[in-house]
Amino acid sequence: MLRTIFLTALSVAIAIFGGAGSVWYLLRLEHGIGALSIGPWTSFPDLGSPNADPYSKARVARDGELALGRAEGLIFTATTDSTGVGLRRECRYVVEGTIPPARFWTLHAADGALAPLPVQDKRPQALHSQQVLRIPGNVVSVNFSRSAAPGNWIATSGSGGMAIVLTLYDTQIAGGSALTDIEMPQVIRQGCDA
């Protein structure tokens, strides 16, 4: 009798902790269910739509985010450079290439929770499409580093991992079926501070 109670309690504990652990793991995945990856960039195009998968809906509810609908825009996040190495706040990066067509876009460095990195002394924390300097051919080149850099520069601070977040507002690609055919900018590592 005691053995039956123990085995039943063990089975219930395994089911509860195993189920909760698997859901926690799936919610933490950057390239989880419903993700679209283009180079180092990842997006969840169905996140703000009725077609969103249950795990994406749970991720939004857990984080208290306000998801953009497909007609409103797309959020792309890069946690690695174009070679697959994780982004670090101690390193210098250049995001270079063409930005997909959008009425307006923003670009910033973020922590693990995708909140903008804190900066000091009124340093540029983010850039948007109306203030960025462009290279001929409509190419954008933005530096991410602790120390100032010529041209477009976004300040980073602290140490540890980081993400680069590109948000496209009112973009034609959000409603299209050719999302995998778009060209995204490269994330190029320039070196690291000692």
C-alpha positions in Angstrom: 0.0 0.0 0.0 2.8 2.4 0.9 4.6 1.4 -2.2 1.6 2.2 -4.4 1.2 5.7 -2.7 4.9 6.4 -3.2 4.8 5.3 -6.9 1.7 7.4 -7.5 3.2 10.5 -5.9 6.4 9.9 -7.9 4.5 9.6 -11.1 2.5 12.8 -10.4 5.7 14.7 -9.5 7.5 13.6 -12.7 4.5 14.6 -14.8 4.1 18.0 -13.2 7.9 18.9 -13.1 8.5 17.3 -16.5 5.6 19.1 -18.1 6.5 22.5 -16.5 10.2 22.0 -17.5 9.4 21.2 -21.1 7.1 24.3 -21.4 9.7 26.5 -19.7 12.3 25.2 -22.2 10.1 25.8 -25.2 9.3 29.3 -24.1 13.0 30.1 -23.7 13.9 29.0 -27.3 14.9 31.8 -29.6 14.4 29.7 -32.6 11.3 27.9 -31.4 8.0 27.1 -33.0 6.8 29.6 -35.5 10.3 31.3 -35.8 11.6 32.6 -39.1 15.4 32.8 -39.3 17.3 34.7 -41.9 21.1 34.7 -41.3 21.6 35.8 -37.7 18.1 37.4 -37.5 15.0 35.7 -36.0 11.4 36.8 -36.2 8.0 35.4 -35.2 5.8 36.7 -38.1 2.6 35.3 -36.7 3.1 36.5 -33.2 0.4 39.2 -33.2 -2.0 37.3 -35.4 -4.7 34.8 -34.7 -2.5 32.2 -36.4 0.2 32.4 -33.6 1.1 29.1 -32.0 0.2 28.5 -28.3 3.8 28.7 -27.2 4.3 32.1 -28.9 1.1 33.4 -27.2 2.3 32.1 -23.9 5.7 33.8 -24.4 4.0 37.1 -25.0 1.7 36.7 -22.0 4.6 35.7 -19.7 6.7 38.7 -20.8 3.9 41.2 -20.8 4.7 42.2 -24.3 2.5 44.0 -26.8 2.9 42.0 -30.0 2.8 43.7 -33.3 0.2 42.4 -35.8 1.3 41.5 -39.3 -0.2 44.7 -40.6 1.7 46.7 -38.0 5.2 45.4 -38.5 7.9 42.8 -37.7 10.5 42.5 -35.0 13.8 40.8 -35.9 16.3 39.9 -33.2 20.0 38.9 -33.6 21.8 37.2 -30.7 24.7 36.0 -32.9 26.9 37.6 -35.5 26.7 36.4 -39.1 29.3 33.7 -38.4 27.1 32.3 -35.5 29.2 33.5 -32.6 27.1 35.0 -29.7 27.0 38.8 -29.4 28.9 40.2 -26.4 28.7 43.8 -24.9 32.5 43.9 -24.7 32.8 43.6 -28.5 32.4 46.0 -31.4 30.0 45.1 -34.2 28.8 46.6 -37.5 25.3 46.0 -38.8 25.7 46.6 -42.5 23.5 46.1 -45.5 20.1 47.0 -46.8 17.1 47.2 -44.4 13.9 45.6 -45.8 11.4 48.1 -47.0 9.3 49.7 -44.2 7.7 53.0 -43.6 9.7 53.4 -40.4 12.3 51.2 -38.6 14.3 51.3 -35.3 17.5 49.6 -34.3 18.9 49.1 -30.7 21.1 47.0 -28.6 19.2 45.0 -25.9 19.8 42.7 -22.9 18.5 39.1 -22.6 14.9 40.3 -22.0 15.2 42.5 -25.1 15.1 45.7 -23.1 17.4 48.5 -24.4 20.8 48.5 -22.8 21.3 51.4 -20.3 23.7 54.0 -21.5 25.3 57.0 -19.8 25.9 60.6 -20.7 23.2 60.9 -23.3 24.9 58.5 -25.7 22.8 57.2 -28.6 20.8 54.3 -27.3 19.0 53.6 -30.6 18.6 54.8 -34.2 15.7 55.1 -36.5 15.2 55.3 -40.2 14.9 59.1 -40.4 18.1 59.8 -38.6 20.5 57.2 -40.0 23.3 58.1 -42.5 23.2 56.0 -45.6 26.0 54.7 -47.9 25.3 54.9 -51.7 23.0 52.1 -52.8 20.7 52.7 -49.8 23.1 50.6 -47.6 23.1 51.3 -43.9 26.1 50.8 -41.7 25.7 51.1 -37.9 28.4 50.6 -35.3 27.7 49.0 -31.9 30.4 49.6 -29.3 31.3 51.1 -25.9 33.4 53.9 -27.4 32.2 56.4 -30.0 32.6 55.5 -33.7 32.3 57.6 -36.8 29.1 57.5 -38.8 26.1 55.8 -37.3 26.8 54.6 -33.7 24.8 53.0 -30.9 26.4 52.8 -27.5 26.7 49.5 -25.6 27.5 49.1 -21.9 28.2 46.5 -19.3 29.4 43.0 -20.0 27.8 39.7 -21.0 25.5 38.7 -23.8 23.3 41.1 -25.8 20.9 41.2 -28.7 20.4 43.6 -31.6 16.8 44.4 -32.3 15.5 45.7 -35.6 11.8 46.6 -35.7 10.1 47.3 -39.0 6.9 49.3 -38.8 4.3 49.2 -41.6 6.3 46.9 -43.8 5.1 45.3 -47.0 7.0 42.1 -46.3 4.9 41.3 -43.2 1.8 40.4 -45.3 3.8 38.7 -48.1 4.4 35.0 -48.5 8.0 35.6 -49.6 9.4 36.3 -46.1 12.3 33.9 -46.6 13.4 35.7 -49.8 14.1 39.1 -48.1 17.7 40.3 -47.6 18.7 41.2 -44.1 21.9 43.2 -43.1 25.0 41.4 -41.9 26.2 41.5 -38.3 30.0 41.7 -38.4 32.2 41.4 -35.4 35.0 44.0 -35.4 36.9 43.0 -32.3 36.6 43.0 -28.5 37.8 45.3 -25.7 40.1 43.8 -23.2 
